[in-house]
Amino acid sequence: MSRIDELIAELCPDGVEFKALGDVGELIRGNGLQKSDLADVGVPAIHYGQIHTHYGVWADTTKSFTSPELAARLRRAKPGDLLIVTTSEDDAAVAKATAWLGDGDVALSGDAYIFRHSLDPRYISYFFQSEHFQAQKIRHITGTKVRRISGSSLAKLRIPVPPLEVQREIVRILDQFTQLEAELEAELEARRRQYEHYRGSLLSFADDVERVPLGDIATVGTGSHDSKDAVPDGDYIFYARGREPFRLDSYDFDERAIITAGDGVGVGKVFHFADGKYALHQRAYRIVPDERVDARFLFHFLLADFARYLERTSVHASVTSLRRPMFLEYSIPLPPLSEQKRISSTLDSFDALVNDLSVGLPAELAARRKQYEYYRDKLLTFEEAVA
C-alpha cells in the first residue's frame, strides 16, 4: 500500500468531500496593470500574459516589477494565493493557474483572478491542470475570437478537498515529476540554443550571394476556412491560426508548402511544413516556392530570420497582423540549388535531434510528460464522500 493509500484509508476512509471553489476561497479580480507598466525593478508584478508564457505550477519570484506608486493602487496576491488567467485564444489555456509562493505580495493585472483559500496552493495549481478540472471548465468558456471564463463560473467549479496531509503528499509526488521534467527541458533547451547558433551560421551568406524578394520565387496566399469549420475526425489537416492543426473532411491544396499565422496567436511564426493534402485558415498563409528553391531550405531560413523582419514591418493594432505585401517584399538569399539542399539536409538532421518526439531527448521528455499526466490525474481522482 502506498503512502497516499495509507493516508486516505486513515483520514478519509468514506471518501473525499468535493466543494465549489467559491465555497473554499475568495476570487478577487486583478486590475489596472498594463504591459507598459512593467519594469526591471520595483514591486513584484505579474501580467496575465506572462502566466501563459513564463510561469508554471508555482512561482516565488517574478520576471517583472512595477512602480510602488502604481502598485499601491493595484490588487495584490498574498503568498499562497493562486493566480488564474481568464482569457486566451486557446481553450486549453483559459484558467491556467500559478501558485504564488513568494515572500511578499505581488501585483496582478486584469484578465486574471486571485484565488485566496486555505488549501495547499500547489495542490490547487496541480488540480487546475488535471483532466477533471479541464472537463469542468470547458462548459463555462464563452466568446469567439477571445475565449474567457468569468469569476462566477470559476466559483462553481468543484475541487476534491482531502485532508491537508493527503494534499501535501500528492504535491510531494508531483513535484518530483515536475523537477525531472524541468531538468530534461533545461538540457533540451541548451541543445536548441546550440542548434540555433549553428543554423544561424549556416544561413549567413556573403554579399556575392544573390538576394531576391520572396514574391519572385514563391506563391503566397491565404485560405478560406474558419476554425468553426473543423471537425473531430476529418481526413485532412487544417492549418489554423494557433500552434495545433485541426482536421477537416475536405481539402483545398495538395502541395509542399510552408504555413504561417497571419494574426493572433504566434503571428508570423512558421508553424508547419505541409507536404500533401491540407486546408488552410483564412488568416493563415501558405508559401509555395518555385523550382529554383528547395522548400526545406526556405523553411529553415524563415524559421531563423523572419521574426526579425516582422518586428520592423508587421501592423500593430489591437491584434498584430501581417499583410501579403510584407511576404512578397521579404528578401531571401538564393545560393545554388545544390547548396540549398546540402544546408537543408544538415539542418533537418539537427532539427530532428531537438524536436523529433520519436528520438533522443524529445522522446524522453514526451514520455515523462505522459507519465506525469497519468499519475497526476490518477492522484487527483478520489471517491466522493456520500453527503
Secondary structure, 3 states (H helix, E strand, C coil): CCHHHHHHHHHCCCCECEEEHHHHEEEEECCCCCHHHCECCCEEEECHHHHHHCCCCEECCCCEEECHHHHCCCCEECCCCEEEECEECCHHHCCCEEEECCCCCEEECCCEEEEEECCCHHHHHHHHHCHHHHHHHHHHCECCCCEECCHHHHHHCEEECCCHHHHHHHHHHHHHHHHHHHHHHHHHHHHHHHHHHHHHHHCCCCCCCCEEEHHHHEEEEECCECHHHCCCCCCEEEECCCCCCEEECCCCEEEEEEEEECECCCCCCEEEEEEEEEEEECCEEEEEECCCCCHHHHHHHHHHHHHHHHHHHCECCCCCECCHHHHHHCEEECCCHHHHHHHHHHHHHHHHHHHCCCCHHHHHHHHHHHHHHHHHHHHCCCCECCC
